[in-house]
Amino acid sequence: MKRHFLPVLLAAFLTACASDPLYPPAPVKATPVPAKATAPSDWLYILGPGDSINVFVWGNPEVSGSFPIRPDGKVTMNLVEDLQASGRTPTLLAREIEKILARYIQDPVVTVTVAGGVGPYDQQIRVLGQATKPQTLSYREHMSLVDLMIMVGGITDFADGNRASILRVVDGKPQQYGVRLEDLLKEGDISANVDILPGDVLLIPESWF
C-alpha cells in the first residue's frame, strides 16, 4: 500500500509549494512521532533497481561476479538472463539463481551480497527542503533521525527545524508527524531523536524570519 500513497503524498505537498517556495511546515500542534514506531525486528533488505550485487558461485569463479540490477528490476549474469531481482531478498535471489544454474552446474551453491544498495522505491528515505544536502537515501536497519541528519549534513541556517515533519504511511493511511530538529541538533536534546522507518519522507521548511 505504501507505494500507492507515497507519490500522492509528495504530489500534494509539492503542488501546494508551486506558488510558494517554502516547503509546508508541520502544524503548530503537530502529532509527535509515536515512541514505539520502530521497524519490525525481522526487517530484511529488499533488492531494488539501481542496486549492485555480488554473486559468488562456489567452485565456479567464471560464473561469479558483480552485476547491476537494471531499472526494470532484472539482472543478467553469466548463464542467467533477465532474472527478476527487485522485490526479493539477497537470499531468495540466490536460491532462484541456483535453480537456473542447476541446468549447467551440478548442485550449485550461490551466495548473493549487496555491493551498493539503493533499495526499492517504497523503502527509500527522502529528505526535502532546508537540509544541507537534500537527497534520497537507502533505509538502514535501526536508522534514527540523528543518523539521517548526519547523512544529509544537517540543516541550513534558513531552516525552521522545529517545524519539520515526517510523512509516513501507517496502516495504509498517510500521517504527518512533527519533529524537533533544532532541539536535537543545536540543543542536544536526545529526546527529540526518533526512529526512521522505511519509506519516510522528512520535510524541512524554511523559516519565515
C-alpha positions as a Markdown table, in Angstrom:
| # | Residue | x | y | z |
|---|---|---|---|---|
| 1 | Met | 0.0 | 0.0 | 0.0 |
| 2 | Lys | 2.8 | 2.4 | 0.8 |
| 3 | Arg | 4.0 | 2.6 | -2.8 |
| 4 | His | 0.5 | 3.9 | -3.8 |
| 5 | Phe | 0.4 | 6.6 | -1.1 |
| 6 | Leu | 3.9 | 8.0 | -1.4 |
| 7 | Pro | 3.5 | 9.6 | -4.9 |
| 8 | Val | 0.2 | 11.0 | -3.7 |
| 9 | Leu | 1.7 | 12.5 | -0.6 |
| 10 | Leu | 4.6 | 14.0 | -2.5 |
| 11 | Ala | 2.4 | 15.4 | -5.3 |
| 12 | Ala | 0.0 | 17.0 | -2.9 |
| 13 | Phe | 2.8 | 18.8 | -0.9 |
| 14 | Leu | 4.8 | 19.8 | -3.9 |
| 15 | Thr | 1.8 | 21.1 | -5.7 |
| 16 | Ala | 1.0 | 23.2 | -2.7 |
| 17 | Cys | 4.5 | 24.6 | -3.0 |
| 18 | Ala | 4.2 | 25.6 | -6.6 |
| 19 | Ser | 3.3 | 29.2 | -5.8 |
| 20 | Asp | 5.2 | 29.2 | -2.6 |
| 21 | Pro | 8.9 | 28.3 | -2.4 |
| 22 | Leu | 8.6 | 27.1 | 1.2 |
| 23 | Tyr | 8.0 | 23.5 | 2.0 |
| 24 | Pro | 5.0 | 23.0 | 4.2 |
| 25 | Pro | 5.8 | 23.1 | 7.9 |
| 26 | Ala | 4.3 | 20.8 | 10.4 |
| 27 | Pro | 1.2 | 22.1 | 12.1 |
| 28 | Val | 1.9 | 24.2 | 15.2 |
| 29 | Lys | 0.5 | 21.3 | 17.3 |
| 30 | Ala | 1.7 | 18.5 | 15.1 |
| 31 | Thr | 1.4 | 15.0 | 16.4 |
| 32 | Pro | 4.8 | 13.8 | 17.6 |
| 33 | Val | 6.3 | 10.6 | 16.2 |
| 34 | Pro | 5.0 | 7.6 | 18.2 |
| 35 | Ala | 7.5 | 6.4 | 20.7 |
| 36 | Lys | 7.1 | 2.8 | 19.6 |
| 37 | Ala | 7.3 | 3.5 | 15.9 |
| 38 | Thr | 10.1 | 1.0 | 15.2 |
| 39 | Ala | 10.8 | -1.1 | 12.2 |
| 40 | Pro | 9.9 | -4.8 | 12.5 |
| 41 | Ser | 12.7 | -6.8 | 14.2 |
| 42 | Asp | 12.6 | -9.2 | 11.3 |
| 43 | Trp | 13.2 | -6.5 | 8.7 |
| 44 | Leu | 15.1 | -7.7 | 5.7 |
| 45 | Tyr | 16.8 | -5.8 | 2.9 |
| 46 | Ile | 14.8 | -5.9 | -0.3 |
| 47 | Leu | 16.7 | -5.5 | -3.6 |
| 48 | Gly | 15.6 | -2.8 | -6.0 |
| 49 | Pro | 16.6 | -1.1 | -9.3 |
| 50 | Gly | 20.0 | 0.6 | -9.1 |
| 51 | Asp | 21.4 | -1.9 | -6.6 |
| 52 | Ser | 24.7 | -3.6 | -7.3 |
| 53 | Ile | 25.1 | -7.2 | -6.2 |
| 54 | Asn | 27.9 | -9.7 | -5.8 |
| 55 | Val | 27.1 | -13.2 | -6.9 |
| 56 | Phe | 29.5 | -15.9 | -5.7 |
| 57 | Val | 29.1 | -19.4 | -7.1 |
| 58 | Trp | 31.2 | -21.8 | -5.0 |
| 59 | Gly | 33.8 | -23.6 | -7.1 |
| 60 | Asn | 32.8 | -21.7 | -10.2 |
| 61 | Pro | 34.6 | -18.3 | -10.4 |
| 62 | Glu | 33.9 | -18.0 | -14.1 |
| 63 | Val | 30.2 | -17.6 | -13.3 |
| 64 | Ser | 30.7 | -15.4 | -10.3 |
| 65 | Gly | 30.9 | -11.6 | -10.4 |
| 66 | Ser | 29.4 | -8.2 | -9.7 |
| 67 | Phe | 26.2 | -7.3 | -11.5 |
| 68 | Pro | 23.8 | -4.3 | -11.5 |
| 69 | Ile | 20.0 | -4.5 | -11.1 |
| 70 | Arg | 18.5 | -2.7 | -14.1 |
| 71 | Pro | 15.8 | -0.1 | -14.0 |
| 72 | Asp | 13.3 | -2.8 | -14.9 |
| 73 | Gly | 14.3 | -4.7 | -11.8 |
| 74 | Lys | 16.0 | -7.6 | -13.6 |
| 75 | Val | 19.6 | -8.8 | -13.6 |
| 76 | Thr | 21.6 | -10.6 | -16.2 |
| 77 | Met | 24.8 | -12.5 | -15.3 |
| 78 | Asn | 26.8 | -15.4 | -16.7 |
| 79 | Leu | 24.4 | -18.2 | -17.7 |
| 80 | Val | 21.4 | -16.3 | -16.3 |
| 81 | Glu | 19.4 | -13.7 | -18.3 |
| 82 | Asp | 16.7 | -11.3 | -17.3 |
| 83 | Leu | 16.1 | -12.7 | -13.8 |
| 84 | Gln | 13.7 | -10.7 | -11.6 |
| 85 | Ala | 15.8 | -9.4 | -8.7 |
| 86 | Ser | 13.8 | -6.4 | -7.5 |
| 87 | Gly | 11.4 | -7.2 | -4.6 |
| 88 | Arg | 13.5 | -10.2 | -3.4 |
| 89 | Thr | 15.9 | -10.5 | -0.6 |
| 90 | Pro | 19.5 | -11.5 | -1.5 |
| 91 | Thr | 18.9 | -14.9 | -0.1 |
| 92 | Leu | 15.8 | -15.6 | -2.1 |
| 93 | Leu | 17.6 | -14.3 | -5.3 |
| 94 | Ala | 20.5 | -16.7 | -4.5 |
| 95 | Arg | 18.0 | -19.6 | -4.4 |
| 96 | Glu | 16.5 | -18.6 | -7.8 |
| 97 | Ile | 20.0 | -18.4 | -9.4 |
| 98 | Glu | 20.7 | -21.8 | -8.0 |
| 99 | Lys | 17.7 | -23.2 | -9.8 |
| 100 | Ile | 18.8 | -21.8 | -13.1 |
| 101 | Leu | 22.4 | -22.8 | -12.8 |
| 102 | Ala | 21.4 | -26.3 | -11.9 |
| 103 | Arg | 20.8 | -26.8 | -15.6 |
| 104 | Tyr | 24.5 | -26.3 | -16.3 |
| 105 | Ile | 26.3 | -27.0 | -12.9 |
| 106 | Gln | 25.8 | -29.9 | -10.6 |
| 107 | Asp | 24.5 | -28.8 | -7.2 |
| 108 | Pro | 25.4 | -25.1 | -7.4 |
| 109 | Val | 25.8 | -23.2 | -4.2 |
| 110 | Val | 25.2 | -19.4 | -4.6 |
| 111 | Thr | 25.7 | -16.5 | -2.2 |
| 112 | Val | 24.4 | -13.0 | -3.1 |
| 113 | Thr | 25.5 | -9.9 | -1.2 |
| 114 | Val | 24.7 | -6.3 | -1.8 |
| 115 | Ala | 27.7 | -4.3 | -3.1 |
| 116 | Gly | 25.8 | -1.0 | -3.4 |
| 117 | Gly | 22.3 | -0.5 | -2.1 |
| 118 | Val | 19.5 | 1.8 | -3.1 |
| 119 | Gly | 16.6 | -0.5 | -2.2 |
| 120 | Pro | 13.1 | -0.5 | -3.6 |
| 121 | Tyr | 11.3 | 2.8 | -4.2 |
| 122 | Asp | 8.8 | 2.4 | -1.4 |
| 123 | Gln | 11.5 | 1.8 | 1.2 |
| 124 | Gln | 13.8 | 4.7 | 0.3 |
| 125 | Ile | 14.1 | 7.7 | 2.7 |
| 126 | Arg | 13.6 | 11.2 | 1.2 |
| 127 | Val | 14.8 | 14.4 | 2.7 |
| 128 | Leu | 13.3 | 17.6 | 1.2 |
| 129 | Gly | 13.6 | 21.3 | 1.9 |
| 130 | Gln | 16.2 | 23.0 | 4.0 |
| 131 | Ala | 18.7 | 20.2 | 4.6 |
| 132 | Thr | 22.3 | 20.9 | 3.7 |
| 133 | Lys | 22.2 | 18.1 | 1.1 |
| 134 | Pro | 18.5 | 17.1 | 0.3 |
| 135 | Gln | 18.5 | 13.7 | -1.2 |
| 136 | Thr | 17.1 | 10.2 | -1.4 |
| 137 | Leu | 18.7 | 7.6 | 0.8 |
| 138 | Ser | 18.6 | 3.9 | 1.3 |
| 139 | Tyr | 17.0 | 2.8 | 4.5 |
| 140 | Arg | 19.3 | 1.1 | 7.1 |
| 141 | Glu | 18.1 | -1.0 | 9.9 |
| 142 | His | 17.7 | 0.9 | 13.2 |
| 143 | Met | 18.1 | 4.2 | 11.4 |
| 144 | Ser | 17.3 | 7.3 | 13.6 |
| 145 | Leu | 16.7 | 11.0 | 13.0 |
| 146 | Val | 20.3 | 11.7 | 14.1 |
| 147 | Asp | 21.6 | 9.2 | 11.6 |
| 148 | Leu | 19.6 | 10.8 | 8.8 |
| 149 | Met | 20.8 | 14.3 | 9.8 |
| 150 | Ile | 24.4 | 13.2 | 9.6 |
| 151 | Met | 23.9 | 11.7 | 6.2 |
| 152 | Val | 22.4 | 15.0 | 4.8 |
| 153 | Gly | 24.8 | 17.3 | 6.6 |
| 154 | Gly | 22.3 | 18.8 | 9.0 |
| 155 | Ile | 20.0 | 21.7 | 8.3 |
| 156 | Thr | 20.7 | 25.1 | 6.7 |
| 157 | Asp | 20.8 | 28.5 | 8.5 |
| 158 | Phe | 17.4 | 29.2 | 6.9 |
| 159 | Ala | 15.6 | 26.1 | 8.2 |
| 160 | Asp | 12.8 | 26.2 | 10.7 |
| 161 | Gly | 13.9 | 22.9 | 12.2 |
| 162 | Asn | 11.4 | 22.6 | 15.0 |
| 163 | Arg | 8.5 | 22.7 | 12.4 |
| 164 | Ala | 9.9 | 19.9 | 10.3 |
| 165 | Ser | 7.8 | 16.9 | 9.8 |
| 166 | Ile | 7.8 | 13.3 | 8.8 |
| 167 | Leu | 5.3 | 11.9 | 6.3 |
| 168 | Arg | 4.6 | 8.3 | 6.9 |
| 169 | Val | 2.1 | 5.7 | 5.8 |
| 170 | Val | 0.6 | 3.9 | 8.9 |
| 171 | Asp | -1.8 | 1.0 | 8.4 |
| 172 | Gly | -2.4 | 2.1 | 4.8 |
| 173 | Lys | -3.2 | 5.8 | 5.8 |
| 174 | Pro | -0.9 | 8.8 | 5.3 |
| 175 | Gln | 0.2 | 10.5 | 8.5 |
| 176 | Gln | 2.2 | 13.7 | 9.3 |
| 177 | Tyr | 4.3 | 13.8 | 12.5 |
| 178 | Gly | 6.2 | 16.8 | 13.8 |
| 179 | Val | 9.9 | 16.6 | 14.7 |
| 180 | Arg | 12.2 | 19.0 | 16.6 |
| 181 | Leu | 15.4 | 19.2 | 14.5 |
| 182 | Glu | 16.7 | 22.4 | 16.2 |
| 183 | Asp | 16.3 | 21.0 | 19.7 |
| 184 | Leu | 18.0 | 17.8 | 18.6 |
| 185 | Leu | 20.9 | 19.4 | 16.6 |
| 186 | Lys | 21.5 | 22.7 | 18.4 |
| 187 | Glu | 20.4 | 21.9 | 22.0 |
| 188 | Gly | 21.5 | 18.3 | 22.1 |
| 189 | Asp | 18.0 | 17.2 | 23.2 |
| 190 | Ile | 18.2 | 13.5 | 22.7 |
| 191 | Ser | 14.5 | 13.1 | 23.4 |
| 192 | Ala | 14.0 | 14.7 | 20.0 |
| 193 | Asn | 15.7 | 11.8 | 18.3 |
| 194 | Val | 13.1 | 9.4 | 16.8 |
| 195 | Asp | 13.2 | 6.2 | 14.7 |
| 196 | Ile | 13.1 | 6.5 | 10.9 |
| 197 | Leu | 11.1 | 3.8 | 9.1 |
| 198 | Pro | 11.3 | 2.5 | 5.5 |
| 199 | Gly | 9.5 | 4.9 | 3.2 |
| 200 | Asp | 9.6 | 8.0 | 5.5 |
| 201 | Val | 9.7 | 11.5 | 3.9 |
| 202 | Leu | 11.3 | 14.3 | 6.0 |
| 203 | Leu | 10.2 | 17.8 | 5.1 |
| 204 | Ile | 12.2 | 20.7 | 6.5 |
| 205 | Pro | 10.5 | 24.1 | 5.9 |
| 206 | Glu | 12.2 | 27.5 | 5.6 |
| 207 | Ser | 12.0 | 29.9 | 8.5 |
| 208 | Trp | 9.8 | 33.0 | 7.9 |
| 209 | Phe | 12.4 | 35.1 | 9.8 |
